[in-house]
Structure formats: structure tokens, C-alpha cells
Amino acid sequence: MPVWIAIIIIVLALILGLVGGFFLARKYMMDYLKKNPPINEEMLRMMMMQMGQKPSQKKINQMMTMMNKNQDAQFKKAK
């Protein structure tokens, strides 16, 4: 087999591996973040208290709903 054909095969395999790895890692991270959101109610409550606000359960629920809607929109946009 000529050397130039071997080089082309190696380069194509490298490119396909990089593209495949990127998409597999992207899917894994999206699934992980969907199952384990980065902010929960307790963290939100602490952030509001640090900002000097007294968080009510209604306000926390509204903010969590808004954050979940934004996160779902980003997941749909990414797919």
C-alpha cells in the first residue's frame, strides 16, 4: 500500500474520532446536567439571603420555574 493512502486513512480516522468524541461528550454532559441541575432551591434561598432579600417560598418557586424553562429551552436549542 502506498504511503500517501496510509496517511489519508490515518487523517480520516483521526478526524472521525474527534468528531465522534465531541458529540458523545456533548450528549453525556447534556444528560448529566438535565439529571443534576447546577442550582437547587436551597442554593437559591441562600443566594437571595446573601443579596439581602428575604426569600418567600412563592418567590423561590417562581425563580426555579423560570430557570427550568430557560434550561429546557437551551436543551431544545442545542439539539
C-alpha positions in Angstrom: 0.0 0.0 0.0 1.4 3.4 -0.9 2.4 5.7 1.9 0.1 8.5 0.9 -3.0 6.2 1.1 -2.0 5.2 4.6 -1.6 8.9 5.6 -5.0 9.8 4.2 -6.6 6.8 6.1 -4.9 7.9 9.4 -6.0 11.5 9.0 -9.6 10.5 8.2 -9.7 8.1 11.2 -8.4 10.9 13.4 -11.0 13.4 12.2 -13.8 10.9 12.6 -12.6 10.0 16.1 -12.5 13.7 17.1 -16.0 14.5 15.7 -17.5 11.3 17.2 -15.9 12.0 20.6 -17.1 15.6 20.6 -20.8 14.6 20.0 -20.6 11.7 22.6 -19.2 14.0 25.2 -21.8 16.7 24.4 -24.6 14.2 24.8 -23.2 12.9 28.0 -22.9 16.4 29.5 -26.4 17.4 28.4 -27.9 14.3 30.0 -25.8 14.8 33.2 -26.9 18.5 33.6 -30.5 17.5 33.0 -30.4 14.9 35.7 -28.3 17.0 38.1 -29.2 20.7 37.7 -26.5 23.0 38.9 -28.8 25.1 41.2 -31.4 23.8 43.6 -33.9 25.5 45.9 -31.6 25.6 48.9 -28.8 27.2 46.9 -31.3 29.8 45.5 -32.6 30.6 49.0 -29.0 31.1 50.3 -28.2 33.4 47.3 -31.3 35.5 47.9 -30.4 35.8 51.6 -26.9 36.9 50.7 -28.3 39.6 48.4 -30.3 41.0 51.3 -33.7 39.6 50.2 -36.0 37.6 52.4 -37.0 34.7 50.2 -40.6 33.5 50.3 -41.4 30.0 49.0 -43.6 31.6 46.3 -40.6 33.7 45.0 -38.3 30.7 45.1 -40.8 28.5 43.2 -41.2 31.3 40.6 -37.4 31.6 40.1 -37.0 27.8 39.9 -39.7 27.5 37.3 -38.2 30.3 35.3 -34.7 28.7 35.5 -36.1 25.3 34.5 -37.9 26.8 31.5 -34.7 28.6 30.4 -32.7 25.4 30.8 -35.3 23.3 28.8 -35.2 26.0 26.1 -31.4 25.8 25.9 -31.5 21.9 25.7 -34.1 22.1 22.8 -32.0 24.8 21.1 -28.8 22.7 21.4 -30.5 19.6 19.8 
